[in-house]
Amino acid sequence: MAKENAFQAALIKELHSEFPGCLVLKNDPNYIQGIPDLTVLYNDKWALLEAKKDGKAHHQPNQDYYVDEANKMSFASFIFPENKEEVMHELRKVFGRER
């Protein structure tokens, strides 16, 4: 779990750097089981991100459901070191900050 926590902490710093003024909220896994780890609010847009230590990490019950449902509403994704650049690219598109 330490590797996932370290990845999540670095990701939060990167989100703040990439999207100045954004709010990154850590969601309570005990409130809604399976809700993604992070809510990112940026201007009039939002995204949910579920951080994993790697692409093969176990998904908890309901995580796939909530990522799929939230992605239909705005943007949601599993994010891990192997796909981080791809997900950040998609976030830049959603948030209107494409390079």
N, C-alpha and C positions, 0 to 999 in steps of 0.2 A: 504493500500500500504506500510505502514511503516514496517509491518512484512515481506513482500517480499523483501524490500530493505535491511533489517537486515540480512535475510537469504542469499541474494546474496553477501553481504559484507563478511560474515563469510565464504561462499563458496569460494570466491576468495582467501582469506587467506589460506584456506585448500588446494586449488589447488597449490598455490605457495609452500606450505610446502611439499605436496605429490610428486610434480613433480618439483624438483629444476631446476631453470633456465627457466621454462616455461614462455611464454608470455600469459597473459589473457587480451583480448581486449573487451571492452564494445561496442557493436554495436549500431548504431544510428537507433532507431525505425522509425524515420521520413524519412530515406533514402530508405529502402525497408521494407514496411509494412509487419510485420509477421516474419521477420528474427529473429532467436534466440538471446537472450540477450548477450551471451558471445561466443567469439571465443578463443579456447585454442590451442596454438601452442607449441609443445614439440618435440624437435629434428626434425625428418622428418615426423611427424604425426600432425594431427589436429583434433579438435572436436568442435561442436557447442552445447551449453547448453542453454536451456530456463528455467530459474528459476521461480518457482511458490511458493506462500506462503504455499500451501498444495495441496494434490492430487485432490481436488474438485474445485480448482480455475478455473475460466473462461479462455478459450483459445481465443485469439484474432483471427480475420480472417487471414487466410494463415499460422498461426503458425504450424498447423499439417502438412501442405504441405511442408514447408521448413524443418521441423525436419525429415520428411520421406525422402525427396530428399537428404538432406545432409547425412543422415544415410546410404544411398546407396553408397555414395562417400567415406566416411570415418567413422565417428561416430557422431551421434547427438541424443539428448534425452531431454525430459522434466525432470527436477530434482526438487524435493521438499523434505521436511524433511522425509516423510514416505518412500521414495525410494532412498535417498541419498547414503546409503551404497552400495546398488545394482549397482547404476550408477557409483560410484567411483570404484567398483570392475571391471566393464566393461571397464572403462577408463584405469585402470592399465593394463588390458589385451591388449587393443588397443595400449597403449604407451609402452608396453614391460616392465612393472614394477610390475608384479605379485608377490605377497608375498608368 
